Amino acid sequence: MRRSFLGEFEEIVLLVVAACPAEAYGVTIWEDVQQQTGRTITMSAVHATLYRLEEKGFLSSLMGGATAERGGRRKRFFALTNAGVRALNDIQEVRSRLWQAIPPGKFQLIGG
């Protein structure tokens, strides 16, 4: 399988889906991304990213049942795939290696 690289926002969205204690769907993911990053994010940015991650094979989705509280509309629930788990593990390993490669005291020299 060809390796797909993730952008920063894609990585954040994948991590939020992975961290969701319950079923992950658009609104909960959108709220969690904003809470975790302190950024103001549009719902459409989250939806576009979720669908892109699904196209890349990192997420799967299924439609839940219609509810009266949503005016009869159904929720789309997202879950990590095996490829999504592998991608997050790979990213964590790379970031860990890079952080470990920073010489002790490097930040004190830069920050003055």
N, C-alpha and C positions, 0 to 999 in steps of 0.2 A: 504494500500500500504506500502511495506517495505521502510524504510527510507534509502536513499543513502546519504553518506557523500561526501563532495566535498574537493578536494585538493586545495591548494592555487592557482595553475595555472588555474584549472577549474573555481574557483570563479572569478578570474580576467577575463577570457574569457567570462563568463556569464555576468559580469558587463559591459564589452565592448559592447557586443551584445545589452544589455539593453540600453546603452547610445548612440548607433548609431542613428543619426537623420534621416538617410535614410535607405534603405535596407542594411542589413549586409551580406557581403559575405567574403570569405576567405582572399582576399588581404586587404580589408579595416579593417577587424578584426586584421589581422597580423600587419598592420601598426599602428593601435591604441594601441594594446598591447605594442608594442615596445616604442611608444611615451609616454604612460602613466607610464610605469615601468622603462624606461631607460635601459632595457635589450636588448641584441641581441637574437632574437628568430628565429628559423627556421620555414619556412612555414609548413613543415611536422609536427612539434610539434603542431602548431595551428590546422591543419586539423585533426590530430589524436584526439586532445582534443574536437573539434567540433563534430566529429562522436561519441566519447564516451559519450558526454553530450546528444546527440540525443538518443543514446541507453538507457541511464538512464532516458529518458523522460523529460529532462529539456529544450531541444531545439527541434524545428521542422524545417524541411527544405523543400524547393521546388525548382525545376529547372526553371530558367528563359529562355527566348528565346535565340536562337543562334544569335551572332552578328559578323559582318565582322571584326571588330577590334580585336576580339578574334579568328580569323581564323575559324569561324563557330562553335566554342565551346560554350556551355551554362554555365552560372554561377549558383551555388547553393546558394540560399539565406536562411539565418537562422533567426529564431525568437524565443523568449522565449515562453515557454508553461506556463500554470497555475502552474505546478509543479516547473518550473524554478523560477517563481516569488515567490512562497512560500519558496523555498530553499534560495533565496537571502534575503528575509525578516527574515527568521529564523536566518541566519548567522549574519545579522545586529543586531538583538536583542541580540544574545549571545555576540557578540563583544562589544556592548554598555554596557551590564551588567558587563562584565569583566573590561572594562575601568573604569566604575564607582566604581568598587570594590577596585581599587588601592588607598591606603591611601594617603592623601595629603602629599607632601614632600617626598614620596618614591623615586622618581627619583633623588632628590638632595642627598639623603643618599647614593645611589648606585654610582652615578657619581663622588662624592667627590668634 
